[in-house]
Amino acid sequence: MNDIDESRAPLLDHLLELRRRLLMAAAALAVAFGICLYFARPIFAFLVQPLLRAGQGKLIYTQIFEAFFVEIKVAFFAAMMLSFPVIANQVWQFVAPGLYRNERRALLPFIFATPVLFLSGAALAYYVAIPVALHFLLGFQGNLGGVQQEALPGVGNYLSFVMQFLFGFGLSFLLPVLLMLLERAGVVTRKQLVGARRYAIVGAFAIAAVLTPPDVGSQLLLAVPLVVLYELALIGIWFTERRRKAEEKPETV
């Protein structure tokens, strides 16, 4: 009976540690949500600037609670981004003790690169892709057979539109991190990735077609960076392979 109790002790310790980390991550998200909810209107005002620069100066809402729920969603999305460093740190603190030193050294750069790449993708979406898409989509306004056609976007619809771009571009820019982690885990090799380059290019344009409006300009703004990031991932894998081989040579001598 004592042997059984002792064998359960490490599992209970891990579960308690996991609960503590989850509570700290949830607390960070709750605090960030409270702060972002207070500044929800200024944050949304920042998000509507591309629409304003595209010449659309009006947003409407047709449901009583729509504007309120939009502010809740804005606060939640902003809180997720604001609390991500704390959440990532809690995940790292939970996982790191079970890794070897070389594994921790290998994974740490990916953790730091993730928010940088995500923000880079979101910035490209906000400053370039969204204005291009809005310019195309709002170009359908005007006289149509004697009837004036006017765009009156709703606040909820516009928020979904912007979030689709921000998260789509942000997550797409994490492609190098994903590929390098898969290579590090032994799931794929650099040779396989090089051989799949043509399929990756087709996949990049397919992803762009799903995440962006049907105009060619918006699709190219996502597809071209995805192809470039794929090539950068191959270069990064090549460097890491050379470094691993250099580290293994003294051990084999």
PyRosetta script that sets phi, psi and omega in degrees:
from pyrosetta import init, pose_from_sequence

init()
pose = pose_from_sequence("MNDIDESRAPLLDHLLELRRRLLMAAAALAVAFGICLYFARPIFAFLVQPLLRAGQGKLIYTQIFEAFFVEIKVAFFAAMMLSFPVIANQVWQFVAPGLYRNERRALLPFIFATPVLFLSGAALAYYVAIPVALHFLLGFQGNLGGVQQEALPGVGNYLSFVMQFLFGFGLSFLLPVLLMLLERAGVVTRKQLVGARRYAIVGAFAIAAVLTPPDVGSQLLLAVPLVVLYELALIGIWFTERRRKAEEKPETV")
pose.set_psi(1, -39.6)
pose.set_omega(1, 178.9)
pose.set_phi(2, -65.0)
pose.set_psi(2, -37.2)
pose.set_omega(2, 178.7)
pose.set_phi(3, -62.6)
pose.set_psi(3, -39.8)
pose.set_omega(3, 178.9)
pose.set_phi(4, -65.4)
pose.set_psi(4, -42.8)
pose.set_omega(4, 179.9)
pose.set_phi(5, -63.4)
pose.set_psi(5, -40.8)
pose.set_omega(5, -179.2)
pose.set_phi(6, -68.2)
pose.set_psi(6, -34.9)
pose.set_omega(6, 178.9)
pose.set_phi(7, -69.3)
pose.set_psi(7, -27.0)
pose.set_omega(7, 179.4)
pose.set_phi(8, -81.6)
pose.set_psi(8, -20.0)
pose.set_omega(8, -174.5)
pose.set_phi(9, -59.4)
pose.set_psi(9, -47.4)
pose.set_omega(9, 178.4)
pose.set_phi(10, -60.4)
pose.set_psi(10, -39.5)
pose.set_omega(10, 179.0)
pose.set_phi(11, -63.6)
pose.set_psi(11, -42.1)
pose.set_omega(11, 178.4)
pose.set_phi(12, -65.1)
pose.set_psi(12, -39.5)
pose.set_omega(12, 177.6)
pose.set_phi(13, -60.9)
pose.set_psi(13, -42.7)
pose.set_omega(13, 178.9)
pose.set_phi(14, -65.5)
pose.set_psi(14, -39.7)
pose.set_omega(14, 179.4)
pose.set_phi(15, -66.3)
pose.set_psi(15, -40.4)
pose.set_omega(15, 177.3)
pose.set_phi(16, -65.2)
pose.set_psi(16, -39.8)
pose.set_omega(16, 177.9)
pose.set_phi(17, -65.8)
pose.set_psi(17, -40.1)
pose.set_omega(17, 178.1)
pose.set_phi(18, -63.8)
pose.set_psi(18, -42.7)
pose.set_omega(18, 178.6)
pose.set_phi(19, -61.7)
pose.set_psi(19, -41.7)
pose.set_omega(19, -179.7)
pose.set_phi(20, -64.1)
pose.set_psi(20, -42.1)
pose.set_omega(20, 179.5)
pose.set_phi(21, -66.6)
pose.set_psi(21, -40.8)
pose.set_omega(21, 178.9)
pose.set_phi(22, -64.9)
pose.set_psi(22, -39.2)
pose.set_omega(22, 178.3)
pose.set_phi(23, -65.1)
pose.set_psi(23, -39.7)
pose.set_omega(23, 179.0)
pose.set_phi(24, -67.8)
pose.set_psi(24, -39.0)
pose.set_omega(24, 177.3)
pose.set_phi(25, -66.0)
pose.set_psi(25, -41.8)
pose.set_omega(25, 178.6)
pose.set_phi(26, -65.5)
pose.set_psi(26, -37.6)
pose.set_omega(26, 178.2)
pose.set_phi(27, -64.6)
pose.set_psi(27, -42.4)
pose.set_omega(27, 178.3)
pose.set_phi(28, -62.9)
pose.set_psi(28, -41.3)
pose.set_omega(28, 178.4)
pose.set_phi(29, -65.5)
pose.set_psi(29, -39.6)
pose.set_omega(29, -179.6)
pose.set_phi(30, -66.1)
pose.set_psi(30, -42.6)
pose.set_omega(30, 178.5)
pose.set_phi(31, -64.5)
pose.set_psi(31, -44.8)
pose.set_omega(31, 179.2)
pose.set_phi(32, -63.5)
pose.set_psi(32, -37.0)
pose.set_omega(32, 179.1)
pose.set_phi(33, -65.1)
pose.set_psi(33, -42.3)
pose.set_omega(33, 178.4)
pose.set_phi(34, -61.3)
pose.set_psi(34, -42.2)
pose.set_omega(34, 178.7)
pose.set_phi(35, -66.0)
pose.set_psi(35, -45.9)
pose.set_omega(35, -177.8)
pose.set_phi(36, -68.7)
pose.set_psi(36, -30.8)
pose.set_omega(36, 177.3)
pose.set_phi(37, -66.2)
pose.set_psi(37, -36.0)
pose.set_omega(37, 177.6)
pose.set_phi(38, -65.8)
pose.set_psi(38, -35.1)
pose.set_omega(38, -179.5)
pose.set_phi(39, -103.8)
pose.set_psi(39, 24.0)
pose.set_omega(39, -175.5)
pose.set_phi(40, -61.9)
pose.set_psi(40, -40.9)
pose.set_omega(40, -178.7)
pose.set_phi(41, -66.9)
pose.set_psi(41, -46.8)
pose.set_omega(41, 175.4)
pose.set_phi(42, -60.4)
pose.set_psi(42, -36.2)
pose.set_omega(42, 178.5)
pose.set_phi(43, -65.1)
pose.set_psi(43, -44.8)
pose.set_omega(43, 178.9)
pose.set_phi(44, -66.7)
pose.set_psi(44, -33.4)
pose.set_omega(44, 176.2)
pose.set_phi(45, -62.0)
pose.set_psi(45, -35.4)
pose.set_omega(45, 175.4)
pose.set_phi(46, -67.1)
pose.set_psi(46, -39.9)
pose.set_omega(46, -177.4)
pose.set_phi(47, -69.8)
pose.set_psi(47, -25.9)
pose.set_omega(47, -177.9)
pose.set_phi(48, -87.8)
pose.set_psi(48, -1.7)
pose.set_omega(48, -179.2)
pose.set_phi(49, -60.2)
pose.set_psi(49, -40.6)
pose.set_omega(49, 175.9)
pose.set_phi(50, -59.9)
pose.set_psi(50, -36.2)
pose.set_omega(50, 177.9)
pose.set_phi(51, -66.6)
pose.set_psi(51, -40.5)
pose.set_omega(51, 179.0)
pose.set_phi(52, -65.5)
pose.set_psi(52, -41.1)
pose.set_omega(52, 179.2)
pose.set_phi(53, -69.5)
pose.set_psi(53, -22.5)
pose.set_omega(53, 177.0)
pose.set_phi(54, -80.3)
pose.set_psi(54, -1.2)
pose.set_omega(54, 176.1)
pose.set_phi(55, 97.1)
pose.set_psi(55, 4.9)
pose.set_omega(55, 178.7)
pose.set_phi(56, -100.0)
pose.set_psi(56, 112.4)
pose.set_omega(56, -175.3)
pose.set_phi(57, -106.2)
pose.set_psi(57, 18.5)
pose.set_omega(57, -177.6)
pose.set_phi(58, -142.2)
pose.set_psi(58, 135.5)
pose.set_omega(58, 170.9)
pose.set_phi(59, -123.9)
pose.set_psi(59, 141.5)
pose.set_omega(59, -179.0)
pose.set_phi(60, -122.2)
pose.set_psi(60, 161.5)
pose.set_omega(60, 167.9)
pose.set_phi(61, -137.9)
pose.set_psi(61, 135.4)
pose.set_omega(61, -173.3)
pose.set_phi(62, -106.5)
pose.set_psi(62, -6.8)
pose.set_omega(62, 176.9)
pose.set_phi(63, -114.1)
pose.set_psi(63, 143.5)
pose.set_omega(63, -172.6)
pose.set_phi(64, -57.3)
pose.set_psi(64, -42.8)
pose.set_omega(64, -175.2)
pose.set_phi(65, -93.4)
pose.set_psi(65, 1.8)
pose.set_omega(65, -173.0)
pose.set_phi(66, -61.9)
pose.set_psi(66, -46.9)
pose.set_omega(66, -178.2)
pose.set_phi(67, -64.2)
pose.set_psi(67, -37.5)
pose.set_omega(67, 179.0)
pose.set_phi(68, -64.3)
pose.set_psi(68, -47.2)
pose.set_omega(68, -179.0)
pose.set_phi(69, -67.3)
pose.set_psi(69, -29.1)
pose.set_omega(69, 175.8)
pose.set_phi(70, -63.7)
pose.set_psi(70, -42.5)
pose.set_omega(70, 177.8)
pose.set_phi(71, -65.0)
pose.set_psi(71, -36.4)
pose.set_omega(71, 176.1)
pose.set_phi(72, -62.9)
pose.set_psi(72, -45.6)
pose.set_omega(72, -179.9)
pose.set_phi(73, -64.8)
pose.set_psi(73, -41.8)
pose.set_omega(73, 177.9)
pose.set_phi(74, -60.0)
pose.set_psi(74, -44.6)
pose.set_omega(74, 180.0)
pose.set_phi(75, -64.0)
pose.set_psi(75, -39.5)
pose.set_omega(75, -179.1)
pose.set_phi(76, -68.0)
pose.set_psi(76, -45.8)
pose.set_omega(76, 179.1)
pose.set_phi(77, -61.6)
pose.set_psi(77, -44.0)
pose.set_omega(77, 179.4)
pose.set_phi(78, -65.6)
pose.set_psi(78, -38.0)
pose.set_omega(78, 179.0)
pose.set_phi(79, -65.2)
pose.set_psi(79, -37.6)
pose.set_omega(79, 177.3)
pose.set_phi(80, -60.6)
pose.set_psi(80, -43.7)
pose.set_omega(80, 179.4)
pose.set_phi(81, -69.5)
pose.set_psi(81, -40.6)
pose.set_omega(81, -177.2)
pose.set_phi(82, -68.3)
pose.set_psi(82, -37.5)
pose.set_omega(82, -177.1)
pose.set_phi(83, -90.5)
pose.set_psi(83, -2.0)
pose.set_omega(83, -177.6)
pose.set_phi(84, -56.8)
pose.set_psi(84, -43.8)
pose.set_omega(84, 178.7)
pose.set_phi(85, -57.6)
pose.set_psi(85, -39.0)
pose.set_omega(85, 179.9)
pose.set_phi(86, -69.3)
pose.set_psi(86, -43.1)
pose.set_omega(86, 179.9)
pose.set_phi(87, -63.7)
pose.set_psi(87, -43.6)
pose.set_omega(87, 178.7)
pose.set_phi(88, -63.1)
pose.set_psi(88, -37.9)
pose.set_omega(88, 178.6)
pose.set_phi(89, -65.6)
pose.set_psi(89, -38.3)
pose.set_omega(89, 178.2)
pose.set_phi(90, -66.6)
pose.set_psi(90, -39.7)
pose.set_omega(90, 176.3)
pose.set_phi(91, -62.9)
pose.set_psi(91, -43.1)
pose.set_omega(91, -179.8)
pose.set_phi(92, -64.5)
pose.set_psi(92, -42.7)
pose.set_omega(92, -179.9)
pose.set_phi(93, -64.1)
pose.set_psi(93, -30.1)
pose.set_omega(93, 178.6)
pose.set_phi(94, -78.5)
pose.set_psi(94, -37.5)
pose.set_omega(94, -175.0)
pose.set_phi(95, -85.4)
pose.set_psi(95, -35.9)
pose.set_omega(95, -171.4)
pose.set_phi(96, -55.7)
pose.set_psi(96, -41.7)
pose.set_omega(96, -179.1)
pose.set_phi(97, -60.1)
pose.set_psi(97, -23.1)
pose.set_omega(97, -179.6)
pose.set_phi(98, -90.5)
pose.set_psi(98, 4.2)
pose.set_omega(98, -178.4)
pose.set_phi(99, -106.7)
pose.set_psi(99, 152.9)
pose.set_omega(99, 171.8)
pose.set_phi(100, -73.7)
pose.set_psi(100, 164.0)
pose.set_omega(100, -176.8)
pose.set_phi(101, -61.1)
pose.set_psi(101, -42.5)
pose.set_omega(101, -179.8)
pose.set_phi(102, -67.1)
pose.set_psi(102, -31.9)
pose.set_omega(102, 176.5)
pose.set_phi(103, -69.4)
pose.set_psi(103, -39.9)
pose.set_omega(103, 176.3)
pose.set_phi(104, -63.8)
pose.set_psi(104, -41.4)
pose.set_omega(104, 179.7)
pose.set_phi(105, -64.9)
pose.set_psi(105, -32.1)
pose.set_omega(105, -179.4)
pose.set_phi(106, -76.8)
pose.set_psi(106, -36.3)
pose.set_omega(106, -175.6)
pose.set_phi(107, -82.7)
pose.set_psi(107, -27.2)
pose.set_omega(107, -174.6)
pose.set_phi(108, -58.0)
pose.set_psi(108, -44.3)
pose.set_omega(108, 178.2)
pose.set_phi(109, -59.7)
pose.set_psi(109, -33.7)
pose.set_omega(109, 179.8)
pose.set_phi(110, -66.1)
pose.set_psi(110, -36.2)
pose.set_omega(110, 180.0)
pose.set_phi(111, -66.1)
pose.set_psi(111, -40.0)
pose.set_omega(111, 178.6)
pose.set_phi(112, -73.0)
pose.set_psi(112, -32.2)
pose.set_omega(112, -177.8)
pose.set_phi(113, -74.2)
pose.set_psi(113, -27.7)
pose.set_omega(113, -174.9)
pose.set_phi(114, -58.4)
pose.set_psi(114, -54.3)
pose.set_omega(114, -179.8)
pose.set_phi(115, -66.0)
pose.set_psi(115, -31.6)
pose.set_omega(115, 179.7)
pose.set_phi(116, -65.6)
pose.set_psi(116, -45.9)
pose.set_omega(116, 179.9)
pose.set_phi(117, -67.9)
pose.set_psi(117, -40.0)
pose.set_omega(117, 179.2)
pose.set_phi(118, -62.0)
pose.set_psi(118, -46.5)
pose.set_omega(118, 179.7)
pose.set_phi(119, -65.6)
pose.set_psi(119, -33.8)
pose.set_omega(119, 177.0)
pose.set_phi(120, -64.0)
pose.set_psi(120, -44.1)
pose.set_omega(120, 177.5)
pose.set_phi(121, -64.7)
pose.set_psi(121, -42.6)
pose.set_omega(121, 178.9)
pose.set_phi(122, -64.8)
pose.set_psi(122, -37.7)
pose.set_omega(122, 178.2)
pose.set_phi(123, -65.4)
pose.set_psi(123, -41.1)
pose.set_omega(123, 177.2)
pose.set_phi(124, -62.1)
pose.set_psi(124, -39.4)
pose.set_omega(124, 178.8)
pose.set_phi(125, -65.3)
pose.set_psi(125, -45.7)
pose.set_omega(125, -174.4)
pose.set_phi(126, -68.9)
pose.set_psi(126, -45.4)
pose.set_omega(126, -172.2)
pose.set_phi(127, -89.2)
pose.set_psi(127, -19.2)
pose.set_omega(127, -175.8)
pose.set_phi(128, -124.6)
pose.set_psi(128, -58.2)
pose.set_omega(128, -170.7)
pose.set_phi(129, -68.4)
pose.set_psi(129, -45.9)
pose.set_omega(129, -178.9)
pose.set_phi(130, -62.9)
pose.set_psi(130, -47.0)
pose.set_omega(130, 176.5)
pose.set_phi(131, -58.5)
pose.set_psi(131, -40.2)
pose.set_omega(131, 178.9)
pose.set_phi(132, -63.6)
pose.set_psi(132, -44.6)
pose.set_omega(132, -179.8)
pose.set_phi(133, -64.6)
pose.set_psi(133, -42.3)
pose.set_omega(133, 180.0)
pose.set_phi(134, -65.7)
pose.set_psi(134, -39.6)
pose.set_omega(134, 178.4)
pose.set_phi(135, -60.5)
pose.set_psi(135, -39.0)
pose.set_omega(135, 179.1)
pose.set_phi(136, -70.9)
pose.set_psi(136, -48.0)
pose.set_omega(136, -173.7)
pose.set_phi(137, -70.4)
pose.set_psi(137, -35.7)
pose.set_omega(137, 179.1)
pose.set_phi(138, -79.9)
pose.set_psi(138, -6.0)
pose.set_omega(138, 178.7)
pose.set_phi(139, -73.9)
pose.set_psi(139, -6.3)
pose.set_omega(139, 179.0)
pose.set_phi(140, -83.2)
pose.set_psi(140, -3.6)
pose.set_omega(140, 177.7)
pose.set_phi(141, -71.7)
pose.set_psi(141, 158.9)
pose.set_omega(141, 177.3)
pose.set_phi(142, 130.2)
pose.set_psi(142, -168.9)
pose.set_omega(142, -177.9)
pose.set_phi(143, -78.5)
pose.set_psi(143, 127.0)
pose.set_omega(143, -179.2)
pose.set_phi(144, -127.8)
pose.set_psi(144, 94.2)
pose.set_omega(144, 179.8)
pose.set_phi(145, 62.8)
pose.set_psi(145, 34.4)
pose.set_omega(145, -179.4)
pose.set_phi(146, 90.7)
pose.set_psi(146, -4.9)
pose.set_omega(146, 178.4)
pose.set_phi(147, -107.8)
pose.set_psi(147, 132.9)
pose.set_omega(147, 179.8)
pose.set_phi(148, -80.4)
pose.set_psi(148, 117.5)
pose.set_omega(148, 179.1)
pose.set_phi(149, -97.7)
pose.set_psi(149, 120.9)
pose.set_omega(149, -174.4)
pose.set_phi(150, -130.0)
pose.set_psi(150, 137.3)
pose.set_omega(150, 178.3)
pose.set_phi(151, -85.5)
pose.set_psi(151, 127.0)
pose.set_omega(151, 175.6)
pose.set_phi(152, -129.1)
pose.set_psi(152, 76.8)
pose.set_omega(152, -176.9)
pose.set_phi(153, -67.0)
pose.set_psi(153, 141.5)
pose.set_omega(153, 176.3)
pose.set_phi(154, -85.4)
pose.set_psi(154, 156.0)
pose.set_omega(154, -176.8)
pose.set_phi(155, -63.6)
pose.set_psi(155, -41.0)
pose.set_omega(155, 179.9)
pose.set_phi(156, -67.1)
pose.set_psi(156, -41.6)
pose.set_omega(156, 179.1)
pose.set_phi(157, -64.1)
pose.set_psi(157, -42.1)
pose.set_omega(157, -179.3)
pose.set_phi(158, -67.7)
pose.set_psi(158, -39.2)
pose.set_omega(158, 178.3)
pose.set_phi(159, -62.6)
pose.set_psi(159, -43.1)
pose.set_omega(159, 177.6)
pose.set_phi(160, -61.9)
pose.set_psi(160, -39.3)
pose.set_omega(160, 178.1)
pose.set_phi(161, -61.5)
pose.set_psi(161, -47.8)
pose.set_omega(161, -178.3)
pose.set_phi(162, -68.0)
pose.set_psi(162, -43.9)
pose.set_omega(162, -179.2)
pose.set_phi(163, -63.9)
pose.set_psi(163, -36.0)
pose.set_omega(163, 177.1)
pose.set_phi(164, -59.8)
pose.set_psi(164, -42.9)
pose.set_omega(164, 179.1)
pose.set_phi(165, -69.5)
pose.set_psi(165, -49.2)
pose.set_omega(165, -175.3)
pose.set_phi(166, -62.1)
pose.set_psi(166, -49.0)
pose.set_omega(166, -178.7)
pose.set_phi(167, -74.5)
pose.set_psi(167, -33.8)
pose.set_omega(167, 178.2)
pose.set_phi(168, -63.5)
pose.set_psi(168, -48.6)
pose.set_omega(168, 178.8)
pose.set_phi(169, -68.7)
pose.set_psi(169, -40.9)
pose.set_omega(169, -179.0)
pose.set_phi(170, -62.2)
pose.set_psi(170, -47.3)
pose.set_omega(170, 179.8)
pose.set_phi(171, -68.5)
pose.set_psi(171, -35.5)
pose.set_omega(171, 178.8)
pose.set_phi(172, -64.3)
pose.set_psi(172, -32.4)
pose.set_omega(172, -179.4)
pose.set_phi(173, -74.4)
pose.set_psi(173, -6.4)
pose.set_omega(173, 175.0)
pose.set_phi(174, -85.5)
pose.set_psi(174, 5.1)
pose.set_omega(174, -179.3)
pose.set_phi(175, -55.0)
pose.set_psi(175, -45.9)
pose.set_omega(175, 178.8)
pose.set_phi(176, -59.9)
pose.set_psi(176, -39.8)
pose.set_omega(176, 178.6)
pose.set_phi(177, -62.3)
pose.set_psi(177, -44.5)
pose.set_omega(177, -179.6)
pose.set_phi(178, -62.6)
pose.set_psi(178, -46.8)
pose.set_omega(178, -177.9)
pose.set_phi(179, -65.2)
pose.set_psi(179, -40.7)
pose.set_omega(179, -179.0)
pose.set_phi(180, -70.2)
pose.set_psi(180, -34.0)
pose.set_omega(180, 176.0)
pose.set_phi(181, -68.7)
pose.set_psi(181, -40.4)
pose.set_omega(181, 177.7)
pose.set_phi(182, -63.5)
pose.set_psi(182, -39.0)
pose.set_omega(182, 178.1)
pose.set_phi(183, -68.2)
pose.set_psi(183, -40.0)
pose.set_omega(183, 179.3)
pose.set_phi(184, -64.7)
pose.set_psi(184, -34.5)
pose.set_omega(184, 179.7)
pose.set_phi(185, -80.3)
pose.set_psi(185, -6.7)
pose.set_omega(185, 179.0)
pose.set_phi(186, 85.0)
pose.set_psi(186, 10.2)
pose.set_omega(186, -179.8)
pose.set_phi(187, -72.6)
pose.set_psi(187, -41.8)
pose.set_omega(187, 178.0)
pose.set_phi(188, -131.8)
pose.set_psi(188, 163.7)
pose.set_omega(188, 175.7)
pose.set_phi(189, -117.2)
pose.set_psi(189, 164.3)
pose.set_omega(189, 178.8)
pose.set_phi(190, -62.4)
pose.set_psi(190, -37.0)
pose.set_omega(190, 179.2)
pose.set_phi(191, -61.8)
pose.set_psi(191, -41.1)
pose.set_omega(191, 178.6)
pose.set_phi(192, -65.6)
pose.set_psi(192, -40.8)
pose.set_omega(192, 179.7)
pose.set_phi(193, -66.2)
pose.set_psi(193, -38.8)
pose.set_omega(193, 177.2)
pose.set_phi(194, -64.4)
pose.set_psi(194, -41.7)
pose.set_omega(194, 179.0)
pose.set_phi(195, -66.4)
pose.set_psi(195, -25.6)
pose.set_omega(195, -178.8)
pose.set_phi(196, -94.7)
pose.set_psi(196, 14.6)
pose.set_omega(196, -175.7)
pose.set_phi(197, -59.0)
pose.set_psi(197, -44.3)
pose.set_omega(197, -177.7)
pose.set_phi(198, -64.0)
pose.set_psi(198, -36.8)
pose.set_omega(198, 177.3)
pose.set_phi(199, -70.1)
pose.set_psi(199, -33.7)
pose.set_omega(199, 178.0)
pose.set_phi(200, -65.2)
pose.set_psi(200, -37.8)
pose.set_omega(200, 179.1)
pose.set_phi(201, -65.8)
pose.set_psi(201, -44.5)
pose.set_omega(201, 176.6)
pose.set_phi(202, -61.7)
pose.set_psi(202, -42.3)
pose.set_omega(202, 178.6)
pose.set_phi(203, -62.8)
pose.set_psi(203, -37.6)
pose.set_omega(203, 179.0)
pose.set_phi(204, -61.8)
pose.set_psi(204, -43.7)
pose.set_omega(204, 179.5)
pose.set_phi(205, -71.0)
pose.set_psi(205, -31.4)
pose.set_omega(205, 176.6)
pose.set_phi(206, -67.2)
pose.set_psi(206, -43.1)
pose.set_omega(206, 177.4)
pose.set_phi(207, -62.6)
pose.set_psi(207, -42.6)
pose.set_omega(207, 179.4)
pose.set_phi(208, -63.3)
pose.set_psi(208, -36.5)
pose.set_omega(208, 179.6)
pose.set_phi(209, -66.9)
pose.set_psi(209, -30.8)
pose.set_omega(209, -179.8)
pose.set_phi(210, -79.9)
pose.set_psi(210, -40.4)
pose.set_omega(210, -171.5)
pose.set_phi(211, -89.2)
pose.set_psi(211, -11.1)
pose.set_omega(211, -176.6)
pose.set_phi(212, -123.0)
pose.set_psi(212, 164.6)
pose.set_omega(212, 175.6)
pose.set_phi(213, -62.7)
pose.set_psi(213, 168.3)
pose.set_omega(213, -173.7)
pose.set_phi(214, -72.1)
pose.set_psi(214, -1.7)
pose.set_omega(214, -179.8)
pose.set_phi(215, -76.6)
pose.set_psi(215, 146.3)
pose.set_omega(215, -174.6)
pose.set_phi(216, -64.7)
pose.set_psi(216, -37.3)
pose.set_omega(216, -177.5)
pose.set_phi(217, -59.1)
pose.set_psi(217, -48.0)
pose.set_omega(217, -179.8)
pose.set_phi(218, -64.0)
pose.set_psi(218, -38.7)
pose.set_omega(218, -179.6)
pose.set_phi(219, -66.3)
pose.set_psi(219, -40.5)
pose.set_omega(219, 178.3)
pose.set_phi(220, -66.2)
pose.set_psi(220, -33.4)
pose.set_omega(220, -179.3)
pose.set_phi(221, -64.8)
pose.set_psi(221, -23.5)
pose.set_omega(221, 176.0)
pose.set_phi(222, -99.8)
pose.set_psi(222, -40.4)
pose.set_omega(222, -174.9)
pose.set_phi(223, -66.6)
pose.set_psi(223, -43.4)
pose.set_omega(223, -178.5)
pose.set_phi(224, -63.4)
pose.set_psi(224, -48.7)
pose.set_omega(224, 175.3)
pose.set_phi(225, -59.1)
pose.set_psi(225, -34.9)
pose.set_omega(225, 178.3)
pose.set_phi(226, -63.1)
pose.set_psi(226, -42.1)
pose.set_omega(226, 178.0)
pose.set_phi(227, -64.7)
pose.set_psi(227, -42.8)
pose.set_omega(227, 178.6)
pose.set_phi(228, -62.7)
pose.set_psi(228, -42.3)
pose.set_omega(228, 179.4)
pose.set_phi(229, -65.2)
pose.set_psi(229, -34.4)
pose.set_omega(229, 176.6)
pose.set_phi(230, -62.9)
pose.set_psi(230, -43.5)
pose.set_omega(230, 178.7)
pose.set_phi(231, -67.2)
pose.set_psi(231, -38.2)
pose.set_omega(231, 177.4)
pose.set_phi(232, -64.1)
pose.set_psi(232, -36.0)
pose.set_omega(232, 176.9)
pose.set_phi(233, -63.8)
pose.set_psi(233, -40.3)
pose.set_omega(233, 177.5)
pose.set_phi(234, -62.6)
pose.set_psi(234, -40.6)
pose.set_omega(234, 178.0)
pose.set_phi(235, -65.5)
pose.set_psi(235, -42.8)
pose.set_omega(235, 178.6)
pose.set_phi(236, -62.5)
pose.set_psi(236, -39.9)
pose.set_omega(236, 178.1)
pose.set_phi(237, -65.4)
pose.set_psi(237, -38.2)
pose.set_omega(237, 178.2)
pose.set_phi(238, -61.2)
pose.set_psi(238, -43.4)
pose.set_omega(238, 178.4)
pose.set_phi(239, -64.8)
pose.set_psi(239, -41.9)
pose.set_omega(239, -179.2)
pose.set_phi(240, -68.3)
pose.set_psi(240, -34.4)
pose.set_omega(240, 176.4)
pose.set_phi(241, -63.8)
pose.set_psi(241, -43.5)
pose.set_omega(241, 178.8)
pose.set_phi(242, -63.1)
pose.set_psi(242, -40.3)
pose.set_omega(242, -179.8)
pose.set_phi(243, -66.5)
pose.set_psi(243, -40.6)
pose.set_omega(243, 178.4)
pose.set_phi(244, -63.7)
pose.set_psi(244, -40.6)
pose.set_omega(244, 178.4)
pose.set_phi(245, -65.1)
pose.set_psi(245, -38.2)
pose.set_omega(245, 178.4)
pose.set_phi(246, -66.0)
pose.set_psi(246, -34.2)
pose.set_omega(246, 178.9)
pose.set_phi(247, -74.8)
pose.set_psi(247, -28.1)
pose.set_omega(247, -178.8)
pose.set_phi(248, -80.1)
pose.set_psi(248, -24.2)
pose.set_omega(248, -176.7)
pose.set_phi(249, -60.4)
pose.set_psi(249, -48.0)
pose.set_omega(249, 178.8)
pose.set_phi(250, -60.0)
pose.set_psi(250, -30.0)
pose.set_omega(250, -178.7)
pose.set_phi(251, -72.7)
pose.set_psi(251, -31.9)
pose.set_omega(251, -178.2)
pose.set_phi(252, -82.0)
pose.set_psi(252, -19.9)
pose.set_omega(252, -179.4)
pose.set_phi(253, -71.4)
pose.dump_pdb("model.pdb")
